[in-house]
Amino acid sequence: MWLQREITLAPQRRGVHLVTREVVEALPEIADLEVGLLHVQILHTSASLTINENASPDVRRDFETWFNVAIPEDFAWTHTLEGTDDMPAHVKASLMGPSLTVPVGEGRLRLGTWQGIYLCEHRDAGGPRRLVLTLNGA
């Protein structure tokens, strides 16, 4: 089976947000697969995706805190036409990456016990974010 779907995530404030549920709910066909892969691609250059711990909200806050120290807005950025948070958002998104590939097995995503899919929103008001979900398997 090959399946591709585009979903739109609701706008989020700047930070790191669990979106595993939204991804899984958009693909009920996962339940039919014994083995496969899910590829998730974000269609934006100022937000990114990652997989990390899904239990403690402190992890999400610490990610955002680290990002803001490591990649400050008050830097001598040249690209500033879209606001002071735009160029730092592009750098953060490049570091984290635009896509993930997740194994699928026995009708579910094969994430670890404490793993979840994160949307990393790097802009103060990034707006709705679109993801392309490509599922294949048998």
PyMOL commands that place a pseudoatom at each C-alpha (Angstrom):
pseudoatom trace, name=CA, resn=MET, resi=1, chain=A, elem=C, hetatm=0, pos=[0.000, 0.000, 0.000]
pseudoatom trace, name=CA, resn=TRP, resi=2, chain=A, elem=C, hetatm=0, pos=[1.109, 3.515, -0.805]
pseudoatom trace, name=CA, resn=LEU, resi=3, chain=A, elem=C, hetatm=0, pos=[-0.850, 6.446, 0.604]
pseudoatom trace, name=CA, resn=GLN, resi=4, chain=A, elem=C, hetatm=0, pos=[-0.154, 10.160, 0.762]
pseudoatom trace, name=CA, resn=ARG, resi=5, chain=A, elem=C, hetatm=0, pos=[-2.133, 12.746, 2.667]
pseudoatom trace, name=CA, resn=GLU, resi=6, chain=A, elem=C, hetatm=0, pos=[-1.612, 16.407, 3.504]
pseudoatom trace, name=CA, resn=ILE, resi=7, chain=A, elem=C, hetatm=0, pos=[-2.782, 17.697, 6.879]
pseudoatom trace, name=CA, resn=THR, resi=8, chain=A, elem=C, hetatm=0, pos=[-2.849, 21.180, 8.333]
pseudoatom trace, name=CA, resn=LEU, resi=9, chain=A, elem=C, hetatm=0, pos=[-1.919, 21.657, 11.968]
pseudoatom trace, name=CA, resn=ALA, resi=10, chain=A, elem=C, hetatm=0, pos=[-3.548, 24.446, 13.946]
pseudoatom trace, name=CA, resn=PRO, resi=11, chain=A, elem=C, hetatm=0, pos=[-1.350, 27.503, 14.582]
pseudoatom trace, name=CA, resn=GLN, resi=12, chain=A, elem=C, hetatm=0, pos=[0.869, 27.156, 17.642]
pseudoatom trace, name=CA, resn=ARG, resi=13, chain=A, elem=C, hetatm=0, pos=[2.814, 29.658, 19.702]
pseudoatom trace, name=CA, resn=ARG, resi=14, chain=A, elem=C, hetatm=0, pos=[6.583, 29.539, 19.428]
pseudoatom trace, name=CA, resn=GLY, resi=15, chain=A, elem=C, hetatm=0, pos=[7.824, 26.362, 21.082]
pseudoatom trace, name=CA, resn=VAL, resi=16, chain=A, elem=C, hetatm=0, pos=[7.918, 22.596, 20.721]
pseudoatom trace, name=CA, resn=HIS, resi=17, chain=A, elem=C, hetatm=0, pos=[4.557, 20.835, 20.439]
pseudoatom trace, name=CA, resn=LEU, resi=18, chain=A, elem=C, hetatm=0, pos=[3.620, 17.147, 20.398]
pseudoatom trace, name=CA, resn=VAL, resi=19, chain=A, elem=C, hetatm=0, pos=[1.718, 16.292, 17.213]
pseudoatom trace, name=CA, resn=THR, resi=20, chain=A, elem=C, hetatm=0, pos=[1.861, 12.492, 17.277]
pseudoatom trace, name=CA, resn=ARG, resi=21, chain=A, elem=C, hetatm=0, pos=[-1.896, 12.226, 17.834]
pseudoatom trace, name=CA, resn=GLU, resi=22, chain=A, elem=C, hetatm=0, pos=[-2.730, 14.482, 14.867]
pseudoatom trace, name=CA, resn=VAL, resi=23, chain=A, elem=C, hetatm=0, pos=[-0.455, 12.460, 12.579]
pseudoatom trace, name=CA, resn=VAL, resi=24, chain=A, elem=C, hetatm=0, pos=[-1.847, 9.084, 13.684]
pseudoatom trace, name=CA, resn=GLU, resi=25, chain=A, elem=C, hetatm=0, pos=[-5.471, 10.260, 13.517]
pseudoatom trace, name=CA, resn=ALA, resi=26, chain=A, elem=C, hetatm=0, pos=[-4.934, 11.390, 9.925]
pseudoatom trace, name=CA, resn=LEU, resi=27, chain=A, elem=C, hetatm=0, pos=[-3.832, 7.859, 8.938]
pseudoatom trace, name=CA, resn=PRO, resi=28, chain=A, elem=C, hetatm=0, pos=[-6.223, 5.208, 10.259]
pseudoatom trace, name=CA, resn=GLU, resi=29, chain=A, elem=C, hetatm=0, pos=[-4.703, 2.884, 7.604]
pseudoatom trace, name=CA, resn=ILE, resi=30, chain=A, elem=C, hetatm=0, pos=[-1.686, 2.410, 9.891]
pseudoatom trace, name=CA, resn=ALA, resi=31, chain=A, elem=C, hetatm=0, pos=[-3.779, -0.143, 11.780]
pseudoatom trace, name=CA, resn=ASP, resi=32, chain=A, elem=C, hetatm=0, pos=[-3.800, -2.364, 8.666]
pseudoatom trace, name=CA, resn=LEU, resi=33, chain=A, elem=C, hetatm=0, pos=[-0.012, -2.587, 8.305]
pseudoatom trace, name=CA, resn=GLU, resi=34, chain=A, elem=C, hetatm=0, pos=[2.222, -5.343, 9.633]
pseudoatom trace, name=CA, resn=VAL, resi=35, chain=A, elem=C, hetatm=0, pos=[5.362, -3.586, 8.408]
pseudoatom trace, name=CA, resn=GLY, resi=36, chain=A, elem=C, hetatm=0, pos=[5.989, -0.229, 6.737]
pseudoatom trace, name=CA, resn=LEU, resi=37, chain=A, elem=C, hetatm=0, pos=[7.318, 3.284, 6.913]
pseudoatom trace, name=CA, resn=LEU, resi=38, chain=A, elem=C, hetatm=0, pos=[5.760, 6.674, 7.507]
pseudoatom trace, name=CA, resn=HIS, resi=39, chain=A, elem=C, hetatm=0, pos=[7.530, 9.688, 6.089]
pseudoatom trace, name=CA, resn=VAL, resi=40, chain=A, elem=C, hetatm=0, pos=[6.486, 13.083, 7.504]
pseudoatom trace, name=CA, resn=GLN, resi=41, chain=A, elem=C, hetatm=0, pos=[7.536, 16.292, 5.706]
pseudoatom trace, name=CA, resn=ILE, resi=42, chain=A, elem=C, hetatm=0, pos=[6.794, 19.847, 6.871]
pseudoatom trace, name=CA, resn=LEU, resi=43, chain=A, elem=C, hetatm=0, pos=[6.153, 22.287, 4.024]
pseudoatom trace, name=CA, resn=HIS, resi=44, chain=A, elem=C, hetatm=0, pos=[7.655, 25.337, 5.717]
pseudoatom trace, name=CA, resn=THR, resi=45, chain=A, elem=C, hetatm=0, pos=[11.130, 26.829, 6.209]
pseudoatom trace, name=CA, resn=SER, resi=46, chain=A, elem=C, hetatm=0, pos=[10.639, 28.351, 9.646]
pseudoatom trace, name=CA, resn=ALA, resi=47, chain=A, elem=C, hetatm=0, pos=[9.338, 25.286, 11.498]
pseudoatom trace, name=CA, resn=SER, resi=48, chain=A, elem=C, hetatm=0, pos=[10.746, 21.789, 11.825]
pseudoatom trace, name=CA, resn=LEU, resi=49, chain=A, elem=C, hetatm=0, pos=[10.102, 18.253, 13.038]
pseudoatom trace, name=CA, resn=THR, resi=50, chain=A, elem=C, hetatm=0, pos=[11.865, 15.973, 15.489]
pseudoatom trace, name=CA, resn=ILE, resi=51, chain=A, elem=C, hetatm=0, pos=[11.258, 12.915, 17.641]
pseudoatom trace, name=CA, resn=ASN, resi=52, chain=A, elem=C, hetatm=0, pos=[11.982, 13.127, 21.331]
pseudoatom trace, name=CA, resn=GLU, resi=53, chain=A, elem=C, hetatm=0, pos=[10.599, 12.462, 24.799]
pseudoatom trace, name=CA, resn=ASN, resi=54, chain=A, elem=C, hetatm=0, pos=[6.826, 12.773, 24.981]
pseudoatom trace, name=CA, resn=ALA, resi=55, chain=A, elem=C, hetatm=0, pos=[6.223, 12.550, 28.740]
pseudoatom trace, name=CA, resn=SER, resi=56, chain=A, elem=C, hetatm=0, pos=[7.729, 15.607, 30.417]
pseudoatom trace, name=CA, resn=PRO, resi=57, chain=A, elem=C, hetatm=0, pos=[6.733, 19.116, 29.312]
pseudoatom trace, name=CA, resn=ASP, resi=58, chain=A, elem=C, hetatm=0, pos=[10.084, 20.239, 30.739]
pseudoatom trace, name=CA, resn=VAL, resi=59, chain=A, elem=C, hetatm=0, pos=[11.788, 18.694, 27.706]
pseudoatom trace, name=CA, resn=ARG, resi=60, chain=A, elem=C, hetatm=0, pos=[9.764, 20.899, 25.358]
pseudoatom trace, name=CA, resn=ARG, resi=61, chain=A, elem=C, hetatm=0, pos=[10.498, 24.024, 27.436]
pseudoatom trace, name=CA, resn=ASP, resi=62, chain=A, elem=C, hetatm=0, pos=[14.207, 23.173, 27.601]
pseudoatom trace, name=CA, resn=PHE, resi=63, chain=A, elem=C, hetatm=0, pos=[14.361, 22.738, 23.808]
pseudoatom trace, name=CA, resn=GLU, resi=64, chain=A, elem=C, hetatm=0, pos=[12.870, 26.212, 23.324]
pseudoatom trace, name=CA, resn=THR, resi=65, chain=A, elem=C, hetatm=0, pos=[15.146, 27.763, 25.953]
pseudoatom trace, name=CA, resn=TRP, resi=66, chain=A, elem=C, hetatm=0, pos=[18.249, 26.238, 24.374]
pseudoatom trace, name=CA, resn=PHE, resi=67, chain=A, elem=C, hetatm=0, pos=[17.216, 27.331, 20.873]
pseudoatom trace, name=CA, resn=ASN, resi=68, chain=A, elem=C, hetatm=0, pos=[16.740, 30.925, 21.989]
pseudoatom trace, name=CA, resn=VAL, resi=69, chain=A, elem=C, hetatm=0, pos=[20.149, 31.066, 23.684]
pseudoatom trace, name=CA, resn=ALA, resi=70, chain=A, elem=C, hetatm=0, pos=[22.020, 29.296, 20.882]
pseudoatom trace, name=CA, resn=ILE, resi=71, chain=A, elem=C, hetatm=0, pos=[20.310, 31.215, 18.043]
pseudoatom trace, name=CA, resn=PRO, resi=72, chain=A, elem=C, hetatm=0, pos=[19.356, 34.670, 19.327]
pseudoatom trace, name=CA, resn=GLU, resi=73, chain=A, elem=C, hetatm=0, pos=[17.135, 37.162, 17.551]
pseudoatom trace, name=CA, resn=ASP, resi=74, chain=A, elem=C, hetatm=0, pos=[19.433, 40.057, 18.481]
pseudoatom trace, name=CA, resn=PHE, resi=75, chain=A, elem=C, hetatm=0, pos=[22.158, 38.959, 16.083]
pseudoatom trace, name=CA, resn=ALA, resi=76, chain=A, elem=C, hetatm=0, pos=[23.406, 40.814, 13.008]
pseudoatom trace, name=CA, resn=TRP, resi=77, chain=A, elem=C, hetatm=0, pos=[21.013, 38.998, 10.653]
pseudoatom trace, name=CA, resn=THR, resi=78, chain=A, elem=C, hetatm=0, pos=[20.816, 40.297, 7.078]
pseudoatom trace, name=CA, resn=HIS, resi=79, chain=A, elem=C, hetatm=0, pos=[17.421, 38.761, 6.232]
pseudoatom trace, name=CA, resn=THR, resi=80, chain=A, elem=C, hetatm=0, pos=[15.068, 40.843, 8.398]
pseudoatom trace, name=CA, resn=LEU, resi=81, chain=A, elem=C, hetatm=0, pos=[12.204, 41.841, 6.061]
pseudoatom trace, name=CA, resn=GLU, resi=82, chain=A, elem=C, hetatm=0, pos=[9.819, 39.303, 7.613]
pseudoatom trace, name=CA, resn=GLY, resi=83, chain=A, elem=C, hetatm=0, pos=[10.560, 40.220, 11.225]
pseudoatom trace, name=CA, resn=THR, resi=84, chain=A, elem=C, hetatm=0, pos=[13.239, 39.672, 13.831]
pseudoatom trace, name=CA, resn=ASP, resi=85, chain=A, elem=C, hetatm=0, pos=[12.137, 36.085, 14.487]
pseudoatom trace, name=CA, resn=ASP, resi=86, chain=A, elem=C, hetatm=0, pos=[12.277, 34.958, 10.831]
pseudoatom trace, name=CA, resn=MET, resi=87, chain=A, elem=C, hetatm=0, pos=[15.970, 34.374, 10.138]
pseudoatom trace, name=CA, resn=PRO, resi=88, chain=A, elem=C, hetatm=0, pos=[16.593, 32.709, 13.520]
pseudoatom trace, name=CA, resn=ALA, resi=89, chain=A, elem=C, hetatm=0, pos=[13.594, 30.475, 12.683]
pseudoatom trace, name=CA, resn=HIS, resi=90, chain=A, elem=C, hetatm=0, pos=[15.214, 29.449, 9.384]
pseudoatom trace, name=CA, resn=VAL, resi=91, chain=A, elem=C, hetatm=0, pos=[18.458, 28.516, 11.161]
pseudoatom trace, name=CA, resn=LYS, resi=92, chain=A, elem=C, hetatm=0, pos=[16.611, 26.525, 13.846]
pseudoatom trace, name=CA, resn=ALA, resi=93, chain=A, elem=C, hetatm=0, pos=[14.546, 24.722, 11.207]
pseudoatom trace, name=CA, resn=SER, resi=94, chain=A, elem=C, hetatm=0, pos=[17.689, 23.779, 9.273]
pseudoatom trace, name=CA, resn=LEU, resi=95, chain=A, elem=C, hetatm=0, pos=[19.294, 22.371, 12.401]
pseudoatom trace, name=CA, resn=MET, resi=96, chain=A, elem=C, hetatm=0, pos=[16.267, 20.232, 13.300]
pseudoatom trace, name=CA, resn=GLY, resi=97, chain=A, elem=C, hetatm=0, pos=[15.246, 19.279, 9.772]
pseudoatom trace, name=CA, resn=PRO, resi=98, chain=A, elem=C, hetatm=0, pos=[12.084, 19.223, 7.674]
pseudoatom trace, name=CA, resn=SER, resi=99, chain=A, elem=C, hetatm=0, pos=[11.266, 15.516, 7.750]
pseudoatom trace, name=CA, resn=LEU, resi=100, chain=A, elem=C, hetatm=0, pos=[11.105, 12.286, 9.719]
pseudoatom trace, name=CA, resn=THR, resi=101, chain=A, elem=C, hetatm=0, pos=[10.824, 8.637, 8.785]
pseudoatom trace, name=CA, resn=VAL, resi=102, chain=A, elem=C, hetatm=0, pos=[9.105, 6.426, 11.358]
pseudoatom trace, name=CA, resn=PRO, resi=103, chain=A, elem=C, hetatm=0, pos=[8.873, 2.630, 11.180]
pseudoatom trace, name=CA, resn=VAL, resi=104, chain=A, elem=C, hetatm=0, pos=[5.394, 1.126, 11.268]
pseudoatom trace, name=CA, resn=GLY, resi=105, chain=A, elem=C, hetatm=0, pos=[4.775, -2.358, 12.624]
pseudoatom trace, name=CA, resn=GLU, resi=106, chain=A, elem=C, hetatm=0, pos=[1.925, -4.438, 13.982]
pseudoatom trace, name=CA, resn=GLY, resi=107, chain=A, elem=C, hetatm=0, pos=[-0.583, -1.709, 13.189]
pseudoatom trace, name=CA, resn=ARG, resi=108, chain=A, elem=C, hetatm=0, pos=[1.132, 1.191, 14.968]
pseudoatom trace, name=CA, resn=LEU, resi=109, chain=A, elem=C, hetatm=0, pos=[4.008, 3.621, 14.787]
pseudoatom trace, name=CA, resn=ARG, resi=110, chain=A, elem=C, hetatm=0, pos=[7.102, 1.919, 16.165]
pseudoatom trace, name=CA, resn=LEU, resi=111, chain=A, elem=C, hetatm=0, pos=[8.125, 4.786, 18.435]
pseudoatom trace, name=CA, resn=GLY, resi=112, chain=A, elem=C, hetatm=0, pos=[9.885, 4.108, 21.706]
pseudoatom trace, name=CA, resn=THR, resi=113, chain=A, elem=C, hetatm=0, pos=[7.934, 4.153, 24.967]
pseudoatom trace, name=CA, resn=TRP, resi=114, chain=A, elem=C, hetatm=0, pos=[8.783, 7.797, 25.671]
pseudoatom trace, name=CA, resn=GLN, resi=115, chain=A, elem=C, hetatm=0, pos=[8.978, 9.084, 22.090]
pseudoatom trace, name=CA, resn=GLY, resi=116, chain=A, elem=C, hetatm=0, pos=[6.647, 11.443, 20.276]
pseudoatom trace, name=CA, resn=ILE, resi=117, chain=A, elem=C, hetatm=0, pos=[6.628, 13.507, 17.097]
pseudoatom trace, name=CA, resn=TYR, resi=118, chain=A, elem=C, hetatm=0, pos=[7.224, 17.206, 17.705]
pseudoatom trace, name=CA, resn=LEU, resi=119, chain=A, elem=C, hetatm=0, pos=[6.359, 20.239, 15.639]
pseudoatom trace, name=CA, resn=CYS, resi=120, chain=A, elem=C, hetatm=0, pos=[9.031, 22.806, 16.427]
pseudoatom trace, name=CA, resn=GLU, resi=121, chain=A, elem=C, hetatm=0, pos=[7.447, 26.208, 15.829]
pseudoatom trace, name=CA, resn=HIS, resi=122, chain=A, elem=C, hetatm=0, pos=[10.268, 28.714, 15.560]
pseudoatom trace, name=CA, resn=ARG, resi=123, chain=A, elem=C, hetatm=0, pos=[8.207, 31.874, 14.831]
pseudoatom trace, name=CA, resn=ASP, resi=124, chain=A, elem=C, hetatm=0, pos=[6.163, 33.923, 17.252]
pseudoatom trace, name=CA, resn=ALA, resi=125, chain=A, elem=C, hetatm=0, pos=[3.141, 33.592, 14.946]
pseudoatom trace, name=CA, resn=GLY, resi=126, chain=A, elem=C, hetatm=0, pos=[3.951, 30.998, 12.310]
pseudoatom trace, name=CA, resn=GLY, resi=127, chain=A, elem=C, hetatm=0, pos=[0.360, 30.258, 11.416]
pseudoatom trace, name=CA, resn=PRO, resi=128, chain=A, elem=C, hetatm=0, pos=[-1.075, 26.898, 10.345]
pseudoatom trace, name=CA, resn=ARG, resi=129, chain=A, elem=C, hetatm=0, pos=[1.577, 24.350, 9.371]
pseudoatom trace, name=CA, resn=ARG, resi=130, chain=A, elem=C, hetatm=0, pos=[1.141, 21.795, 6.593]
pseudoatom trace, name=CA, resn=LEU, resi=131, chain=A, elem=C, hetatm=0, pos=[2.546, 18.273, 6.735]
pseudoatom trace, name=CA, resn=VAL, resi=132, chain=A, elem=C, hetatm=0, pos=[2.724, 15.718, 3.940]
pseudoatom trace, name=CA, resn=LEU, resi=133, chain=A, elem=C, hetatm=0, pos=[2.322, 12.189, 5.315]
pseudoatom trace, name=CA, resn=THR, resi=134, chain=A, elem=C, hetatm=0, pos=[3.467, 9.350, 3.056]
pseudoatom trace, name=CA, resn=LEU, resi=135, chain=A, elem=C, hetatm=0, pos=[2.687, 5.838, 4.284]
pseudoatom trace, name=CA, resn=ASN, resi=136, chain=A, elem=C, hetatm=0, pos=[3.825, 2.642, 2.641]
pseudoatom trace, name=CA, resn=GLY, resi=137, chain=A, elem=C, hetatm=0, pos=[3.828, -0.952, 3.736]
pseudoatom trace, name=CA, resn=ALA, resi=138, chain=A, elem=C, hetatm=0, pos=[1.988, -4.232, 3.762]
for i in range(1, 138): cmd.bond("trace and resi %d" % i, "trace and resi %d" % (i + 1))
show_as sticks, trace
zoom trace
